[in-house]
Amino acid sequence: MVAERQRGGADPVEDRKPQSDEAHSAFTPPLGVPLPSAPEDEHPTSEFAIPEGIAAEPESEPEGSAFTLPAGTVGLSTTQSTPYPAFTPPYGTPKISLTKEAPWQDRMRTMLRMPVGERPVPERAEKPDEPGPPVPRVLDLTLRIGELLLAGGEGAEDVEAAMFGVAHAYGLGRCEPTVTFTLLSVSYQPSLIDDPITASRTVRRRGTDYNRLSAVFRLVHEITSRGLTLEEAYRGLAEIRRNRHPYPGWALTAASGLLAGAASMLVGGGVLVFVAAAAGAMLGDRLAWLASGRGLPEFYQFVAAAMPPAAMGVALSATHAHVQASAVITGGLFALIPGRALVAGVQDGLTGYYITAAARLLEVGYLIVGIVCGVLVVLYGGVHIGGGALNPEAALERQERPLIQIIAAMLLAFAFAVLLQQERHTVLAATFNGGVAWVIYAALADTAKLDPVPATAIAAGLVGLFGQLLSRYRYASALPYVTAAIGPLLPGSATYFALLNFAKNELTTGISSLTKAAALALAIAIGVNLGSEMARLFIKVPGAAASRRAAKRTRGF
């Protein structure tokens, strides 16, 4: 102990203190072993450092981000297009041959269902000395075109395909459009390491104008197939917005009356019933225009439009005239049932756009409730004041008049086409398609004694098939050829008798009739969509070798 104190010169009290961690470290050399010399940089090296005497491998790639593409892959920049993947996927690289002879709807739907890395590069040829179009302007044009299509009643699938087609045509390959009932958005990511650019637009106003819808489809076709410049596309879009409706207001009112009169003859009415139904529908149309001009919501417009036809039928019933008063009210309901929104809503649901489908069907529900309120107010007054002669059993007294009913069905489809503001060259095709639909339905329901629901679904399926064929031939939307043609199949009679039974406090019979009306409406929508899908499934499009991918689910998973 004395020797230790003399050698170290330390205090015995300090010897009893605990030593530091360095003193007890396993890397501290024992007494008598010299310490190793410190490295020149005075920093410890990693255990992964290469020992001395071994040559380091040359660096093949500079160190970069974790998102840097591997060797052999085409580099990306804000002006380059999306390359093909560097590695072949396990299911193989699909053969892509989407020529411009195929309709742009098929080409864009095919590419939308591909992963981003497998989509074909944009085919737009750009001069090397000219910069590409500015991304914000392309996104703005894409959103404006999508807004016109969605506001015009086009399905979400076709709106998304059109938006992607416009963006892809101007070189934005890595583009993802999103469509909901009131909001459109599109996101573009130049590369894996660049920040995405996102733009959105809200659809606040809606209007039925298939003339404008067809013009937008032609503009998209010219952009995707003929290579319009950005300035030319904006000029064409401005011309579409400035175009006036093809039919004046008085023609729309007259078409509303013609539709109601033709529908009344379709369910067994005569000349007097035709005149009464037409007068009630035209008066309801003017009241709806007045409510719209005052800024009332669409719900109250339908309430106002449903009351005059019902009042006309109750008045005829109160006079005890030998006319079918129920046909007058039924004709007015044919002119009000929102078949266009119903078909679009079910189509969005069947194609996987569930949010948009739920919103459209909710809109249909509100409009039908407005019709119910308007008709029930009049029926309650008529039943309890003087219209007790209204008979729900009149639904069983249907008369079979093939020639008159075929003419009435074609007149109904013609009037519906005018109300939808269709182009004049599409009105004849829609009228003929509506006549064919009624012939098929009457042959199945009246001659073959088939249940009305499957008969309606089959007739609507043929309408969708013919409409899709005509749209492919014209490179246009299928809605002008389909929506007006389903007019004769709308469940106006079942809806009326359900409301009449409710007014008479016969709830069980009313619910049964209302359920039948809902089944017929769904049969129309599903039939139209099935016919369109059959056309896409079996008709070979030249150059479209890539298959259309759909969601695959097993037992709900």
Secondary structure, 3 states (H helix, E strand, C coil): CHHHHHHHCCCHHHHCCCCCHHHHCCCCCCCCCCCCCCCCCCCCCCCCCCCCCCCCCCCCCCCCCCCCCCCCCCCCCCCCCCCCCCCCCCCCCCCCCCCCCCCHHHHHHHHHCCCHHHCCCCCCCCCCCCCCCCHHHHHHHHHHHHHHHHHCCCCHHHHHHHHHHHHHHCCCCCEEEEECCCEEEEEECCCCCCCCEEEEEECCCCCCCHHHHHHHHHHHHHHHHHCCCHHHHHHHHHHHHHCCCCCCHHHHHHHHHHHHHHHHHHCCCCHHHHHHHHHHHHHHHHHHHHHHHCCCCHHHHHHHHHHHHHHHHHHHHHCCCCCCHHHHHHHHHHCCCCHHHHHHHHHHHHCCCHHHHHHHHHHHHHHHHHHHHHHHHHHHHHHHHCCCCCCHHHHHCCCCCHHHHHHHHHHHHHHHHHHCCCCHHHHHHHHHHHHHHHHHHHHHHHHCCCCHHHHHHHHHHHHHHHHHHHHHHHCCCCHHHHCHHHHHHCCHHHHHHHHHHHHCCCHHHHHHHHHHHHHHHHHHHHHHHHHHHHHHHHCCCCCCCCCCCCCCCCCCC
